[in-house]
Amino acid sequence: MQQGLGSSTWWEEAEYKQLETASLRALFVLDKLIKRDIAKFQAAWTVAFPGRLMCEPSQIQPAEATRGPWLVILTRMGATWSAPQLN
Protein backbone atom coordinates (compact mmCIF):
# COMPACT_ATOMS: atom_id res chain seq x y z
CA MET A 1 0.00 0.00 0.00
CA GLN A 2 1.37 3.39 -0.91
CA GLN A 3 2.17 5.88 1.78
CA GLY A 4 0.18 9.10 1.96
CA LEU A 5 -2.70 9.96 -0.34
CA GLY A 6 -1.00 9.45 -3.69
CA SER A 7 -2.10 12.96 -4.56
CA SER A 8 1.01 13.81 -6.56
CA THR A 9 -0.66 12.31 -9.64
CA TRP A 10 -3.85 14.35 -9.20
CA TRP A 11 -2.19 17.52 -10.47
CA GLU A 12 -1.41 15.85 -13.80
CA GLU A 13 -5.00 14.77 -14.49
CA ALA A 14 -6.65 16.52 -17.42
CA GLU A 15 -9.71 17.33 -15.30
CA TYR A 16 -7.56 19.17 -12.72
CA LYS A 17 -5.59 21.07 -15.36
CA GLN A 18 -8.81 22.49 -16.81
CA LEU A 19 -9.90 24.04 -13.51
CA GLU A 20 -9.32 27.77 -13.55
CA THR A 21 -10.14 28.83 -9.99
CA ALA A 22 -8.88 27.90 -6.55
CA SER A 23 -12.47 27.04 -5.57
CA LEU A 24 -12.83 24.52 -8.38
CA ARG A 25 -9.44 23.00 -7.59
CA ALA A 26 -10.44 22.70 -3.92
CA LEU A 27 -13.66 20.91 -4.90
CA PHE A 28 -11.61 18.55 -7.06
CA VAL A 29 -9.38 17.67 -4.11
CA LEU A 30 -12.32 17.30 -1.74
CA ASP A 31 -14.04 14.99 -4.23
CA LYS A 32 -10.90 12.83 -4.45
CA LEU A 33 -10.72 12.60 -0.66
CA ILE A 34 -14.41 11.71 -0.35
CA LYS A 35 -14.11 9.01 -3.02
CA ARG A 36 -11.02 7.62 -1.34
CA ASP A 37 -12.71 7.02 2.03
CA ILE A 38 -16.00 8.74 2.87
CA ALA A 39 -16.02 7.56 6.50
CA LYS A 40 -12.51 8.84 7.14
CA PHE A 41 -13.37 12.11 5.37
CA GLN A 42 -16.48 12.61 7.51
CA ALA A 43 -14.44 11.97 10.66
CA ALA A 44 -11.81 14.50 9.51
CA TRP A 45 -14.56 17.00 8.62
CA THR A 46 -16.02 16.66 12.14
CA VAL A 47 -12.67 17.60 13.66
CA ALA A 48 -12.03 20.42 11.18
CA PHE A 49 -15.53 21.84 11.60
CA PRO A 50 -16.80 20.93 15.10
CA GLY A 51 -20.56 20.88 15.39
CA ARG A 52 -21.13 20.93 11.66
CA LEU A 53 -22.21 17.69 10.03
CA MET A 54 -21.34 16.97 6.43
CA CYS A 55 -24.27 14.96 5.11
CA GLU A 56 -23.78 15.67 1.42
CA PRO A 57 -20.59 16.62 -0.46
CA SER A 58 -22.60 19.38 -2.17
CA GLN A 59 -22.80 21.13 1.22
CA ILE A 60 -19.08 21.85 1.12
CA GLN A 61 -18.09 25.38 0.26
CA PRO A 62 -14.36 25.36 -0.58
CA ALA A 63 -13.83 28.91 0.66
CA GLU A 64 -14.79 27.73 4.16
CA ALA A 65 -11.80 25.43 4.29
CA THR A 66 -9.01 27.79 5.24
CA ARG A 67 -5.47 26.64 5.98
CA GLY A 68 -6.28 25.20 9.42
CA PRO A 69 -9.20 22.99 8.35
CA TRP A 70 -7.30 21.88 5.23
CA LEU A 71 -4.37 20.75 7.36
CA VAL A 72 -6.70 18.85 9.69
CA ILE A 73 -8.56 17.14 6.83
CA LEU A 74 -5.44 16.26 4.83
CA THR A 75 -3.53 14.97 7.84
CA ARG A 76 -6.43 12.86 9.08
CA MET A 77 -6.91 11.48 5.58
CA GLY A 78 -3.31 10.26 5.62
CA ALA A 79 -1.39 12.98 3.83
CA THR A 80 2.33 12.96 4.35
CA TRP A 81 4.54 15.95 3.80
CA SER A 82 7.70 15.71 1.79
CA ALA A 83 10.12 18.33 0.59
CA PRO A 84 10.02 19.02 -3.14
CA GLN A 85 12.69 17.19 -5.07
CA LEU A 86 15.13 19.46 -6.80
CA ASN A 87 16.74 18.32 -10.02
N, C-alpha and C positions, 0 to 999 in steps of 0.2 A: 504494500500500500504506500502510495506516495505521501511524503510529508507535506504539511500545509494544505492549502486549498487548490493548488495547481492553477492558480489564477494567472500565471505569467502567459499562458496561451490565450486568455480571453482577449487581450489587447490586440491580438492579431486577427481575430474573427472579423469577417466582412461586416457583420451586423454592428459590431462595436465601432468600427472605423467610420460608418455612415452617420453616427450620432454626433450632432453638432453642438449640443449644450451639455453643461455639467449635470443638469437635472436628468436628462435622458441617459447619460452614462451611468449616473447613480442608480437609476431604475434598472438598467441592464445588469449591474453588479448585484443589486438586491434580488433580482429574478434568478440569477445564477445561484445565489446562496440559498434561496427558498427551494429551488429545484434540487439542490444538493442534499438538503436535510431539513425539511420543514419543521420538525419537532425541535431540533437544535436551534434553528433560526428563531422560532417563537420563544424559546427559553432565553436566548440572547437579547431579543427584543424587549422582554419583560425586565431584564436587568438594565438595558439602555434607557428604557422609557417606563419607569416604575408607575404602576397604576393605570397604564394604558394597554389594553388588550389589542392584539393584532389578529383580527378574525379573518380578514381578507387582504391579500397583497395589494389590492386596489386602494386600500385605506392609507397606504404609505405615501407620504409626501417627502420626496428626497431632500428638500430644503430643510426639513426638520432635523435631519441627521447631520448634526454638526460634527466637528472633529471628535469630541468625547464619545458620543454614541457610536460613531463609526468604529472607533478603536475598540469599544466594548463588543460590538457585534462581530467584527472581524476576528478578534482574539478568541472569543467564545466559539466561533465557527471553526477555529483551528488554524488561522493564519499564522504564519511564521514570518519573521522579519529577517531579511538578508541584505547585506550591502550590495549595491550595484557592482557588477563585474566590469572592470575597465579593461579595454583591449590594448 
